[in-house]
Amino acid sequence: MDVPFLAVIFIGLSIIGSSQGLIKNVKRDTYMSCGSDPAECTYKLSIGSKQTANIKKSKIFCSVGGSATVAVLIEVGKYTFLIRHTMGGRIRSIKSYKTSKAKDLKEEPDCSDMTTTTAAPSNVTTVPAWTSRYCISESGKPCILPYTDAAGTNRTTCEPNGYYYKCATKVDDSGVVAEYANCPIDGTCPLDGYATTTVGEIKGCLTVDSEQCVFPFKTACVTTKGQKCVFPFKWKGVSYDECTLVSASNGPWCATETKEGDELASNGAWGNCVMSVCAPPIAAEKEHTGCAEATAEGSEGMGWCATSVGEENLFSSWDYCMIPDCTDAGVGEVFTTGTTRSLDGDCGCDI
Protein backbone atom coordinates (compact mmCIF):
# COMPACT_ATOMS: atom_id res chain seq x y z
CA MET A 1 0.00 0.00 0.00
CA ASP A 2 1.53 3.26 -1.15
CA VAL A 3 0.99 5.49 1.87
CA PRO A 4 3.14 8.56 2.76
CA PHE A 5 4.68 7.69 6.10
CA LEU A 6 7.49 10.28 6.27
CA ALA A 7 7.85 10.40 10.03
CA VAL A 8 9.37 7.73 12.17
CA ILE A 9 6.48 5.53 13.16
CA PHE A 10 6.65 4.45 16.76
CA ILE A 11 4.06 1.91 17.75
CA GLY A 12 3.59 1.03 21.41
CA LEU A 13 1.11 -1.50 22.65
CA SER A 14 -0.46 -1.11 26.03
CA ILE A 15 -2.79 -3.75 27.43
CA ILE A 16 -5.34 -1.72 29.33
CA GLY A 17 -8.02 -4.25 30.09
CA SER A 18 -10.87 -6.03 28.38
CA SER A 19 -13.18 -3.03 28.69
CA GLN A 20 -10.81 -0.71 26.88
CA GLY A 21 -9.16 -3.17 24.52
CA LEU A 22 -5.79 -2.48 22.99
CA ILE A 23 -4.24 0.98 22.86
CA LYS A 24 -2.15 1.42 19.72
CA ASN A 25 0.08 4.50 19.42
CA VAL A 26 1.15 5.57 15.94
CA LYS A 27 3.25 8.69 15.29
CA ARG A 28 3.47 9.92 11.71
CA ASP A 29 3.44 12.94 9.39
CA THR A 30 0.03 14.03 8.13
CA TYR A 31 -0.52 16.35 5.18
CA MET A 32 -3.21 19.03 4.94
CA SER A 33 -2.10 19.58 1.33
CA CYS A 34 0.60 17.89 -0.74
CA GLY A 35 2.26 21.22 -1.47
CA SER A 36 2.79 22.20 2.17
CA ASP A 37 4.86 20.82 5.01
CA PRO A 38 3.21 18.00 6.96
CA ALA A 39 2.15 18.18 10.59
CA GLU A 40 3.36 15.66 13.14
CA CYS A 41 0.40 13.70 14.50
CA THR A 42 0.07 11.01 17.15
CA TYR A 43 -2.82 8.56 16.76
CA LYS A 44 -3.91 6.73 19.90
CA LEU A 45 -6.35 4.06 18.76
CA SER A 46 -8.47 2.06 21.18
CA ILE A 47 -8.97 -1.22 19.32
CA GLY A 48 -11.61 -3.72 20.42
CA SER A 49 -11.69 -7.50 20.13
CA LYS A 50 -13.43 -7.33 16.74
CA GLN A 51 -10.68 -5.12 15.30
CA THR A 52 -12.85 -2.01 15.41
CA ALA A 53 -11.57 1.29 16.81
CA ASN A 54 -13.57 3.02 19.56
CA ILE A 55 -14.13 6.57 18.26
CA LYS A 56 -14.86 7.92 21.76
CA LYS A 57 -11.77 6.46 23.42
CA SER A 58 -9.36 7.04 20.53
CA LYS A 59 -7.39 10.31 20.56
CA ILE A 60 -5.47 12.32 17.96
CA PHE A 61 -2.89 15.02 18.68
CA CYS A 62 -1.31 17.09 15.88
CA SER A 63 1.37 19.75 16.03
CA VAL A 64 -1.05 22.16 14.37
CA GLY A 65 -4.72 22.62 15.13
CA GLY A 66 -7.68 23.86 13.16
CA SER A 67 -10.82 22.54 11.51
CA ALA A 68 -9.19 21.32 8.27
CA THR A 69 -10.31 17.71 7.72
CA VAL A 70 -8.05 14.94 6.41
CA ALA A 71 -8.33 11.19 5.95
CA VAL A 72 -5.42 8.90 6.87
CA LEU A 73 -4.76 5.19 6.66
CA ILE A 74 -3.28 3.39 9.67
CA GLU A 75 -2.24 -0.22 9.19
CA VAL A 76 -2.42 -2.43 12.28
CA GLY A 77 -1.54 -6.03 11.49
CA LYS A 78 -4.19 -7.63 9.29
CA TYR A 79 -6.43 -4.56 9.48
CA THR A 80 -6.25 -1.03 8.11
CA PHE A 81 -8.16 1.87 9.63
CA LEU A 82 -9.42 4.81 7.56
CA ILE A 83 -9.64 7.76 9.93
CA ARG A 84 -11.24 11.10 9.07
CA HIS A 85 -10.37 13.84 11.52
CA THR A 86 -9.72 17.55 11.90
CA MET A 87 -6.20 18.77 12.53
CA GLY A 88 -7.51 19.93 15.90
CA GLY A 89 -8.05 16.28 16.87
CA ARG A 90 -11.78 15.86 16.36
CA ILE A 91 -12.46 12.37 14.98
CA ARG A 92 -15.29 12.37 12.45
CA SER A 93 -15.23 8.66 11.54
CA ILE A 94 -13.14 5.49 11.79
CA LYS A 95 -13.67 2.58 9.40
CA SER A 96 -11.78 -0.72 9.49
CA TYR A 97 -10.85 -2.91 6.53
CA LYS A 98 -8.86 -6.08 6.10
CA THR A 99 -5.46 -4.89 4.90
CA SER A 100 -5.54 -7.35 2.01
CA LYS A 101 -8.65 -5.55 0.69
CA ALA A 102 -7.52 -2.00 1.43
CA LYS A 103 -5.01 -1.61 -1.40
CA ASP A 104 -7.25 0.73 -3.37
CA LEU A 105 -8.01 3.04 -0.45
CA LYS A 106 -6.53 6.53 -0.66
CA GLU A 107 -5.73 9.18 1.88
CA GLU A 108 -7.15 12.69 1.62
CA PRO A 109 -5.20 14.51 0.38
CA ASP A 110 -3.64 11.71 -1.67
CA CYS A 111 0.10 12.43 -1.66
CA SER A 112 1.16 8.90 -2.60
CA ASP A 113 2.75 10.11 -5.85
CA MET A 114 5.03 12.38 -3.86
CA THR A 115 6.75 9.67 -1.82
CA THR A 116 6.92 5.92 -1.40
CA THR A 117 8.65 5.95 1.94
CA THR A 118 7.99 2.70 3.80
CA ALA A 119 7.13 2.58 7.47
CA ALA A 120 10.06 1.75 9.70
CA PRO A 121 10.04 -1.52 11.67
CA SER A 122 8.09 -1.18 14.89
CA ASN A 123 9.21 -1.74 18.44
CA VAL A 124 6.41 -3.64 20.14
CA THR A 125 6.02 -3.79 23.89
CA THR A 126 3.38 -4.09 26.58
CA VAL A 127 4.91 -1.30 28.66
CA PRO A 128 2.32 1.45 29.37
CA ALA A 129 2.86 4.53 27.22
CA TRP A 130 3.46 6.83 30.20
CA THR A 131 7.08 5.67 30.31
CA SER A 132 7.88 7.69 27.19
CA ARG A 133 5.82 10.67 28.33
CA TYR A 134 6.86 11.31 31.93
CA CYS A 135 10.35 9.86 32.17
CA ILE A 136 12.57 12.92 31.69
CA SER A 137 16.30 12.34 31.41
CA GLU A 138 18.86 14.37 33.35
CA SER A 139 19.58 16.28 30.14
CA GLY A 140 16.00 17.56 30.22
CA LYS A 141 14.93 15.58 27.14
CA PRO A 142 12.11 13.00 27.37
CA CYS A 143 13.26 9.38 27.36
CA ILE A 144 12.09 7.43 24.31
CA LEU A 145 10.78 4.07 25.47
CA PRO A 146 10.85 1.49 24.08
CA TYR A 147 13.99 1.67 21.93
CA THR A 148 16.53 -0.75 20.45
CA ASP A 149 20.11 -0.54 21.71
CA ALA A 150 23.21 -0.95 19.54
CA ALA A 151 23.25 -4.71 20.24
CA GLY A 152 19.71 -5.12 18.93
CA THR A 153 18.05 -5.55 22.34
CA ASN A 154 14.58 -4.04 22.73
CA ARG A 155 14.69 -1.84 25.86
CA THR A 156 11.47 -1.02 27.70
CA THR A 157 13.20 0.46 30.75
CA CYS A 158 16.29 2.55 31.46
CA GLU A 159 19.30 0.27 30.99
CA PRO A 160 22.28 -0.01 33.36
CA ASN A 161 25.11 2.44 32.72
CA GLY A 162 27.84 1.75 35.28
CA TYR A 163 26.58 3.18 38.58
CA TYR A 164 23.75 4.92 36.72
CA TYR A 165 20.96 4.18 34.25
CA LYS A 166 20.44 5.57 30.78
CA CYS A 167 17.78 5.82 28.10
CA ALA A 168 17.48 6.86 24.47
CA THR A 169 16.63 10.50 23.89
CA LYS A 170 16.93 10.19 20.10
CA VAL A 171 16.41 7.20 17.77
CA ASP A 172 16.82 6.60 14.05
CA ASP A 173 14.10 5.55 11.61
CA SER A 174 14.33 1.95 12.84
CA GLY A 175 13.99 2.82 16.51
CA VAL A 176 17.69 2.24 17.21
CA VAL A 177 19.26 4.58 19.75
CA ALA A 178 21.14 7.55 18.31
CA GLU A 179 21.59 9.53 21.53
CA TYR A 180 21.67 8.59 25.22
CA ALA A 181 21.16 10.47 28.49
CA ASN A 182 21.15 9.35 32.11
CA CYS A 183 17.85 8.58 33.80
CA PRO A 184 16.97 10.06 37.21
CA ILE A 185 16.62 7.52 40.02
CA ASP A 186 13.94 9.43 41.94
CA GLY A 187 11.11 7.10 40.94
CA THR A 188 9.93 8.97 37.85
CA CYS A 189 11.50 6.53 35.37
CA PRO A 190 11.28 2.72 35.09
CA LEU A 191 14.71 1.23 35.86
CA ASP A 192 15.92 -2.16 34.67
CA GLY A 193 15.51 -4.71 37.45
CA TYR A 194 13.23 -2.53 39.59
CA ALA A 195 9.48 -2.53 39.97
CA THR A 196 7.53 -0.05 37.87
CA THR A 197 6.76 3.27 39.51
CA THR A 198 3.60 2.98 41.58
CA VAL A 199 0.43 4.96 40.98
CA GLY A 200 0.61 8.54 42.25
CA GLU A 201 4.40 8.86 42.34
CA ILE A 202 4.73 10.58 38.98
CA LYS A 203 3.88 14.25 39.34
CA GLY A 204 3.24 16.94 36.78
CA CYS A 205 2.11 16.98 33.16
CA LEU A 206 3.68 17.63 29.77
CA THR A 207 2.31 19.41 26.72
CA VAL A 208 2.37 18.04 23.18
CA ASP A 209 5.60 20.01 22.71
CA SER A 210 7.10 18.42 25.86
CA GLU A 211 6.85 21.64 27.89
CA GLN A 212 6.07 21.36 31.58
CA CYS A 213 2.54 22.35 32.60
CA VAL A 214 2.40 24.94 35.37
CA PHE A 215 -0.05 24.12 38.18
CA PRO A 216 -2.02 25.61 39.67
CA PHE A 217 -3.09 28.16 37.09
CA LYS A 218 -6.14 30.35 36.85
CA THR A 219 -8.43 31.08 33.95
CA ALA A 220 -10.37 34.31 33.61
CA CYS A 221 -11.25 36.89 30.99
CA VAL A 222 -8.00 38.82 30.48
CA THR A 223 -6.58 41.50 28.22
CA THR A 224 -3.78 41.12 25.73
CA LYS A 225 -1.45 42.51 28.41
CA GLY A 226 -2.46 39.83 30.89
CA GLN A 227 -4.64 42.08 33.06
CA LYS A 228 -7.88 40.68 34.41
CA CYS A 229 -11.07 42.23 33.06
CA VAL A 230 -13.44 43.77 35.60
CA PHE A 231 -17.21 43.32 35.14
CA PRO A 232 -19.53 45.05 35.21
CA PHE A 233 -18.11 48.39 34.09
CA LYS A 234 -19.69 51.53 32.73
CA TRP A 235 -18.72 53.48 29.64
CA LYS A 236 -20.56 56.65 28.67
CA GLY A 237 -23.37 55.79 31.06
CA VAL A 238 -23.93 52.25 29.72
CA SER A 239 -23.16 49.19 31.86
CA TYR A 240 -21.36 46.21 30.31
CA ASP A 241 -20.95 42.68 31.67
CA GLU A 242 -18.85 41.50 28.73
CA CYS A 243 -16.27 42.91 26.34
CA THR A 244 -17.61 45.61 24.05
CA LEU A 245 -16.86 47.06 20.62
CA VAL A 246 -18.32 50.46 21.52
CA SER A 247 -15.67 53.14 20.89
CA ALA A 248 -13.25 50.34 20.00
CA SER A 249 -10.43 50.88 17.52
CA ASN A 250 -8.66 47.53 17.88
CA GLY A 251 -11.26 44.91 18.80
CA PRO A 252 -13.38 44.23 21.91
CA TRP A 253 -12.19 45.78 25.15
CA CYS A 254 -12.95 45.75 28.87
CA ALA A 255 -12.19 47.70 32.03
CA THR A 256 -9.21 46.60 34.11
CA GLU A 257 -10.01 48.79 37.12
CA THR A 258 -13.19 50.59 38.18
CA LYS A 259 -14.14 53.16 40.77
CA GLU A 260 -17.38 53.85 42.59
CA GLY A 261 -20.32 53.55 40.25
CA ASP A 262 -18.44 51.02 38.04
CA GLU A 263 -16.88 53.82 35.98
CA LEU A 264 -13.33 53.33 34.64
CA ALA A 265 -10.84 54.24 37.37
CA SER A 266 -8.77 56.24 34.86
CA ASN A 267 -8.47 56.87 31.14
CA GLY A 268 -5.93 54.05 30.90
CA ALA A 269 -7.86 51.49 32.96
CA TRP A 270 -8.85 49.32 30.04
CA GLY A 271 -7.40 46.78 27.60
CA ASN A 272 -8.22 44.70 24.55
CA CYS A 273 -9.80 41.38 25.40
CA VAL A 274 -8.32 37.97 24.62
CA MET A 275 -11.52 36.61 23.10
CA SER A 276 -10.45 32.97 23.35
CA VAL A 277 -11.15 33.29 27.09
CA CYS A 278 -13.58 36.23 27.00
CA ALA A 279 -16.31 34.82 24.74
CA PRO A 280 -19.74 35.28 26.35
CA PRO A 281 -21.10 33.98 28.58
CA ILE A 282 -17.93 34.76 30.48
CA ALA A 283 -17.01 32.01 32.92
CA ALA A 284 -16.10 32.79 36.51
CA GLU A 285 -12.45 32.82 37.49
CA LYS A 286 -11.27 29.29 38.21
CA GLU A 287 -8.12 27.64 39.52
CA HIS A 288 -6.91 24.45 37.84
CA THR A 289 -4.65 21.72 39.23
CA GLY A 290 -4.98 19.67 36.07
CA CYS A 291 -5.43 20.12 32.34
CA ALA A 292 -8.57 22.08 31.49
CA GLU A 293 -10.98 20.96 28.80
CA ALA A 294 -10.58 22.59 25.40
CA THR A 295 -13.83 23.87 23.91
CA ALA A 296 -12.81 25.43 20.58
CA GLU A 297 -14.29 23.80 17.48
CA GLY A 298 -12.06 20.96 16.32
CA SER A 299 -10.33 20.54 19.70
CA GLU A 300 -13.10 18.69 21.52
CA GLY A 301 -11.74 16.01 23.84
CA MET A 302 -8.37 17.71 24.19
CA GLY A 303 -6.97 19.30 27.32
CA TRP A 304 -4.75 22.35 27.77
CA CYS A 305 -2.63 23.86 30.50
CA ALA A 306 -0.64 26.97 31.30
CA THR A 307 3.05 26.88 30.42
CA SER A 308 3.64 30.14 32.26
CA VAL A 309 1.58 32.31 34.60
CA GLY A 310 1.45 35.98 35.44
CA GLU A 311 -0.10 38.00 38.21
CA GLU A 312 -2.51 36.12 40.48
CA ASN A 313 -1.46 32.88 38.73
CA LEU A 314 -3.43 33.77 35.61
CA PHE A 315 -2.17 31.84 32.58
CA SER A 316 0.01 33.91 30.23
CA SER A 317 0.98 31.18 27.77
CA TRP A 318 -0.49 27.75 27.13
CA ASP A 319 -0.36 24.57 25.06
CA TYR A 320 -2.35 21.36 24.59
CA CYS A 321 -1.67 18.58 27.11
CA MET A 322 -0.03 15.39 25.94
CA ILE A 323 -2.56 13.45 28.02
CA PRO A 324 -5.88 15.39 28.14
CA ASP A 325 -6.91 14.44 31.69
CA CYS A 326 -3.50 14.77 33.31
CA THR A 327 -3.46 16.37 36.75
CA ASP A 328 -0.71 17.56 39.06
CA ALA A 329 -1.21 14.38 41.08
CA GLY A 330 -0.90 11.98 38.16
CA VAL A 331 -3.05 10.49 35.41
CA GLY A 332 -6.21 8.54 36.15
CA GLU A 333 -6.06 5.31 38.10
CA VAL A 334 -3.16 3.89 36.06
CA PHE A 335 -0.56 5.59 33.91
CA THR A 336 -1.77 4.97 30.39
CA THR A 337 -2.92 6.88 27.35
CA GLY A 338 -6.19 4.98 27.54
CA THR A 339 -7.44 6.60 30.74
CA THR A 340 -11.08 7.68 30.83
CA ARG A 341 -10.93 9.85 33.93
CA SER A 342 -12.97 13.01 33.48
CA LEU A 343 -11.27 16.30 32.67
CA ASP A 344 -10.69 19.10 35.11
CA GLY A 345 -13.87 20.73 33.87
CA ASP A 346 -14.92 23.28 31.31
CA CYS A 347 -13.26 26.58 32.08
CA GLY A 348 -15.37 28.31 29.43
CA CYS A 349 -12.16 29.00 27.51
CA ASP A 350 -12.53 28.85 23.75
CA ILE A 351 -9.11 27.24 23.33
C-alpha positions as CSV (number, residue, x, y, z in Angstrom):
1,M,0.0,0.0,0.0
2,D,1.5,3.3,-1.2
3,V,1.0,5.5,1.9
4,P,3.1,8.6,2.8
5,F,4.7,7.7,6.1
6,L,7.5,10.3,6.3
7,A,7.8,10.4,10.0
8,V,9.4,7.7,12.2
9,I,6.5,5.5,13.2
10,F,6.6,4.4,16.8
11,I,4.1,1.9,17.7
12,G,3.6,1.0,21.4
13,L,1.1,-1.5,22.6
14,S,-0.5,-1.1,26.0
15,I,-2.8,-3.7,27.4
16,I,-5.3,-1.7,29.3
17,G,-8.0,-4.3,30.1
18,S,-10.9,-6.0,28.4
19,S,-13.2,-3.0,28.7
20,Q,-10.8,-0.7,26.9
21,G,-9.2,-3.2,24.5
22,L,-5.8,-2.5,23.0
23,I,-4.2,1.0,22.9
24,K,-2.2,1.4,19.7
25,N,0.1,4.5,19.4
26,V,1.1,5.6,15.9
27,K,3.2,8.7,15.3
28,R,3.5,9.9,11.7
29,D,3.4,12.9,9.4
30,T,0.0,14.0,8.1
31,Y,-0.5,16.3,5.2
32,M,-3.2,19.0,4.9
33,S,-2.1,19.6,1.3
34,C,0.6,17.9,-0.7
35,G,2.3,21.2,-1.5
36,S,2.8,22.2,2.2
37,D,4.9,20.8,5.0
38,P,3.2,18.0,7.0
39,A,2.1,18.2,10.6
40,E,3.4,15.7,13.1
41,C,0.4,13.7,14.5
42,T,0.1,11.0,17.1
43,Y,-2.8,8.6,16.8
44,K,-3.9,6.7,19.9
45,L,-6.3,4.1,18.8
46,S,-8.5,2.1,21.2
47,I,-9.0,-1.2,19.3
48,G,-11.6,-3.7,20.4
49,S,-11.7,-7.5,20.1
50,K,-13.4,-7.3,16.7
51,Q,-10.7,-5.1,15.3
52,T,-12.8,-2.0,15.4
53,A,-11.6,1.3,16.8
54,N,-13.6,3.0,19.6
55,I,-14.1,6.6,18.3
56,K,-14.9,7.9,21.8
57,K,-11.8,6.5,23.4
58,S,-9.4,7.0,20.5
59,K,-7.4,10.3,20.6
60,I,-5.5,12.3,18.0
61,F,-2.9,15.0,18.7
62,C,-1.3,17.1,15.9
63,S,1.4,19.7,16.0
64,V,-1.0,22.2,14.4
65,G,-4.7,22.6,15.1
66,G,-7.7,23.9,13.2
67,S,-10.8,22.5,11.5
68,A,-9.2,21.3,8.3
69,T,-10.3,17.7,7.7
70,V,-8.1,14.9,6.4
71,A,-8.3,11.2,5.9
72,V,-5.4,8.9,6.9
73,L,-4.8,5.2,6.7
74,I,-3.3,3.4,9.7
75,E,-2.2,-0.2,9.2
76,V,-2.4,-2.4,12.3
77,G,-1.5,-6.0,11.5
78,K,-4.2,-7.6,9.3
79,Y,-6.4,-4.6,9.5
80,T,-6.2,-1.0,8.1
81,F,-8.2,1.9,9.6
82,L,-9.4,4.8,7.6
83,I,-9.6,7.8,9.9
84,R,-11.2,11.1,9.1
85,H,-10.4,13.8,11.5
86,T,-9.7,17.5,11.9
87,M,-6.2,18.8,12.5
88,G,-7.5,19.9,15.9
89,G,-8.1,16.3,16.9
90,R,-11.8,15.9,16.4
91,I,-12.5,12.4,15.0
92,R,-15.3,12.4,12.5
93,S,-15.2,8.7,11.5
94,I,-13.1,5.5,11.8
95,K,-13.7,2.6,9.4
96,S,-11.8,-0.7,9.5
97,Y,-10.8,-2.9,6.5
98,K,-8.9,-6.1,6.1
99,T,-5.5,-4.9,4.9
100,S,-5.5,-7.3,2.0
101,K,-8.7,-5.6,0.7
102,A,-7.5,-2.0,1.4
103,K,-5.0,-1.6,-1.4
104,D,-7.2,0.7,-3.4
105,L,-8.0,3.0,-0.4
106,K,-6.5,6.5,-0.7
107,E,-5.7,9.2,1.9
108,E,-7.1,12.7,1.6
109,P,-5.2,14.5,0.4
110,D,-3.6,11.7,-1.7
111,C,0.1,12.4,-1.7
112,S,1.2,8.9,-2.6
113,D,2.8,10.1,-5.9
114,M,5.0,12.4,-3.9
115,T,6.7,9.7,-1.8
116,T,6.9,5.9,-1.4
117,T,8.6,5.9,1.9
118,T,8.0,2.7,3.8
119,A,7.1,2.6,7.5
120,A,10.1,1.8,9.7
121,P,10.0,-1.5,11.7
122,S,8.1,-1.2,14.9
123,N,9.2,-1.7,18.4
124,V,6.4,-3.6,20.1
125,T,6.0,-3.8,23.9
126,T,3.4,-4.1,26.6
127,V,4.9,-1.3,28.7
128,P,2.3,1.5,29.4
129,A,2.9,4.5,27.2
130,W,3.5,6.8,30.2
131,T,7.1,5.7,30.3
132,S,7.9,7.7,27.2
133,R,5.8,10.7,28.3
134,Y,6.9,11.3,31.9
135,C,10.3,9.9,32.2
136,I,12.6,12.9,31.7
137,S,16.3,12.3,31.4
138,E,18.9,14.4,33.4
139,S,19.6,16.3,30.1
140,G,16.0,17.6,30.2
141,K,14.9,15.6,27.1
142,P,12.1,13.0,27.4
143,C,13.3,9.4,27.4
144,I,12.1,7.4,24.3
145,L,10.8,4.1,25.5
146,P,10.8,1.5,24.1
147,Y,14.0,1.7,21.9
148,T,16.5,-0.7,20.5
149,D,20.1,-0.5,21.7
150,A,23.2,-1.0,19.5
151,A,23.3,-4.7,20.2
152,G,19.7,-5.1,18.9
153,T,18.1,-5.5,22.3
154,N,14.6,-4.0,22.7
155,R,14.7,-1.8,25.9
156,T,11.5,-1.0,27.7
157,T,13.2,0.5,30.8
158,C,16.3,2.5,31.5
159,E,19.3,0.3,31.0
160,P,22.3,0.0,33.4
161,N,25.1,2.4,32.7
162,G,27.8,1.8,35.3
163,Y,26.6,3.2,38.6
164,Y,23.8,4.9,36.7
165,Y,21.0,4.2,34.2
166,K,20.4,5.6,30.8
167,C,17.8,5.8,28.1
168,A,17.5,6.9,24.5
169,T,16.6,10.5,23.9
170,K,16.9,10.2,20.1
171,V,16.4,7.2,17.8
172,D,16.8,6.6,14.1
173,D,14.1,5.5,11.6
174,S,14.3,2.0,12.8
175,G,14.0,2.8,16.5
176,V,17.7,2.2,17.2
177,V,19.3,4.6,19.8
178,A,21.1,7.6,18.3
179,E,21.6,9.5,21.5
180,Y,21.7,8.6,25.2
181,A,21.2,10.5,28.5
182,N,21.2,9.3,32.1
183,C,17.8,8.6,33.8
184,P,17.0,10.1,37.2
185,I,16.6,7.5,40.0
186,D,13.9,9.4,41.9
187,G,11.1,7.1,40.9
188,T,9.9,9.0,37.8
189,C,11.5,6.5,35.4
190,P,11.3,2.7,35.1
191,L,14.7,1.2,35.9
192,D,15.9,-2.2,34.7
193,G,15.5,-4.7,37.5
194,Y,13.2,-2.5,39.6
195,A,9.5,-2.5,40.0
196,T,7.5,0.0,37.9
197,T,6.8,3.3,39.5
198,T,3.6,3.0,41.6
199,V,0.4,5.0,41.0
200,G,0.6,8.5,42.3
201,E,4.4,8.9,42.3
202,I,4.7,10.6,39.0
203,K,3.9,14.2,39.3
204,G,3.2,16.9,36.8
205,C,2.1,17.0,33.2
206,L,3.7,17.6,29.8
207,T,2.3,19.4,26.7
208,V,2.4,18.0,23.2
209,D,5.6,20.0,22.7
210,S,7.1,18.4,25.9
211,E,6.8,21.6,27.9
212,Q,6.1,21.4,31.6
213,C,2.5,22.4,32.6
214,V,2.4,24.9,35.4
215,F,0.0,24.1,38.2
216,P,-2.0,25.6,39.7
217,F,-3.1,28.2,37.1
218,K,-6.1,30.3,36.9
219,T,-8.4,31.1,33.9
220,A,-10.4,34.3,33.6
221,C,-11.2,36.9,31.0
222,V,-8.0,38.8,30.5
223,T,-6.6,41.5,28.2
224,T,-3.8,41.1,25.7
225,K,-1.4,42.5,28.4
226,G,-2.5,39.8,30.9
227,Q,-4.6,42.1,33.1
228,K,-7.9,40.7,34.4
229,C,-11.1,42.2,33.1
230,V,-13.4,43.8,35.6
231,F,-17.2,43.3,35.1
232,P,-19.5,45.1,35.2
233,F,-18.1,48.4,34.1
234,K,-19.7,51.5,32.7
235,W,-18.7,53.5,29.6
236,K,-20.6,56.6,28.7
237,G,-23.4,55.8,31.1
238,V,-23.9,52.3,29.7
239,S,-23.2,49.2,31.9
240,Y,-21.4,46.2,30.3
241,D,-20.9,42.7,31.7
242,E,-18.9,41.5,28.7
243,C,-16.3,42.9,26.3
244,T,-17.6,45.6,24.0
245,L,-16.9,47.1,20.6
246,V,-18.3,50.5,21.5
247,S,-15.7,53.1,20.9
248,A,-13.2,50.3,20.0
249,S,-10.4,50.9,17.5
250,N,-8.7,47.5,17.9
251,G,-11.3,44.9,18.8
252,P,-13.4,44.2,21.9
253,W,-12.2,45.8,25.2
254,C,-12.9,45.7,28.9
255,A,-12.2,47.7,32.0
256,T,-9.2,46.6,34.1
257,E,-10.0,48.8,37.1
258,T,-13.2,50.6,38.2
259,K,-14.1,53.2,40.8
260,E,-17.4,53.9,42.6
261,G,-20.3,53.5,40.2
262,D,-18.4,51.0,38.0
263,E,-16.9,53.8,36.0
264,L,-13.3,53.3,34.6
265,A,-10.8,54.2,37.4
266,S,-8.8,56.2,34.9
267,N,-8.5,56.9,31.1
268,G,-5.9,54.1,30.9
269,A,-7.9,51.5,33.0
270,W,-8.9,49.3,30.0
271,G,-7.4,46.8,27.6
272,N,-8.2,44.7,24.5
273,C,-9.8,41.4,25.4
274,V,-8.3,38.0,24.6
275,M,-11.5,36.6,23.1
276,S,-10.4,33.0,23.4
277,V,-11.2,33.3,27.1
278,C,-13.6,36.2,27.0
279,A,-16.3,34.8,24.7
280,P,-19.7,35.3,26.4
281,P,-21.1,34.0,28.6
282,I,-17.9,34.8,30.5
283,A,-17.0,32.0,32.9
284,A,-16.1,32.8,36.5
285,E,-12.5,32.8,37.5
286,K,-11.3,29.3,38.2
287,E,-8.1,27.6,39.5
288,H,-6.9,24.5,37.8
289,T,-4.6,21.7,39.2
290,G,-5.0,19.7,36.1
291,C,-5.4,20.1,32.3
292,A,-8.6,22.1,31.5
293,E,-11.0,21.0,28.8
294,A,-10.6,22.6,25.4
295,T,-13.8,23.9,23.9
296,A,-12.8,25.4,20.6
297,E,-14.3,23.8,17.5
298,G,-12.1,21.0,16.3
299,S,-10.3,20.5,19.7
300,E,-13.1,18.7,21.5
301,G,-11.7,16.0,23.8
302,M,-8.4,17.7,24.2
303,G,-7.0,19.3,27.3
304,W,-4.7,22.3,27.8
305,C,-2.6,23.9,30.5
306,A,-0.6,27.0,31.3
307,T,3.1,26.9,30.4
308,S,3.6,30.1,32.3
309,V,1.6,32.3,34.6
310,G,1.5,36.0,35.4
311,E,-0.1,38.0,38.2
312,E,-2.5,36.1,40.5
313,N,-1.5,32.9,38.7
314,L,-3.4,33.8,35.6
315,F,-2.2,31.8,32.6
316,S,0.0,33.9,30.2
317,S,1.0,31.2,27.8
318,W,-0.5,27.7,27.1
319,D,-0.4,24.6,25.1
320,Y,-2.4,21.4,24.6
321,C,-1.7,18.6,27.1
322,M,0.0,15.4,25.9
323,I,-2.6,13.4,28.0
324,P,-5.9,15.4,28.1
325,D,-6.9,14.4,31.7
326,C,-3.5,14.8,33.3
327,T,-3.5,16.4,36.7
328,D,-0.7,17.6,39.1
329,A,-1.2,14.4,41.1
330,G,-0.9,12.0,38.2
331,V,-3.0,10.5,35.4
332,G,-6.2,8.5,36.2
333,E,-6.1,5.3,38.1
334,V,-3.2,3.9,36.1
335,F,-0.6,5.6,33.9
336,T,-1.8,5.0,30.4
337,T,-2.9,6.9,27.3
338,G,-6.2,5.0,27.5
339,T,-7.4,6.6,30.7
340,T,-11.1,7.7,30.8
341,R,-10.9,9.9,33.9
342,S,-13.0,13.0,33.5
343,L,-11.3,16.3,32.7
344,D,-10.7,19.1,35.1
345,G,-13.9,20.7,33.9
346,D,-14.9,23.3,31.3
347,C,-13.3,26.6,32.1
348,G,-15.4,28.3,29.4
349,C,-12.2,29.0,27.5
350,D,-12.5,28.8,23.7
351,I,-9.1,27.2,23.3
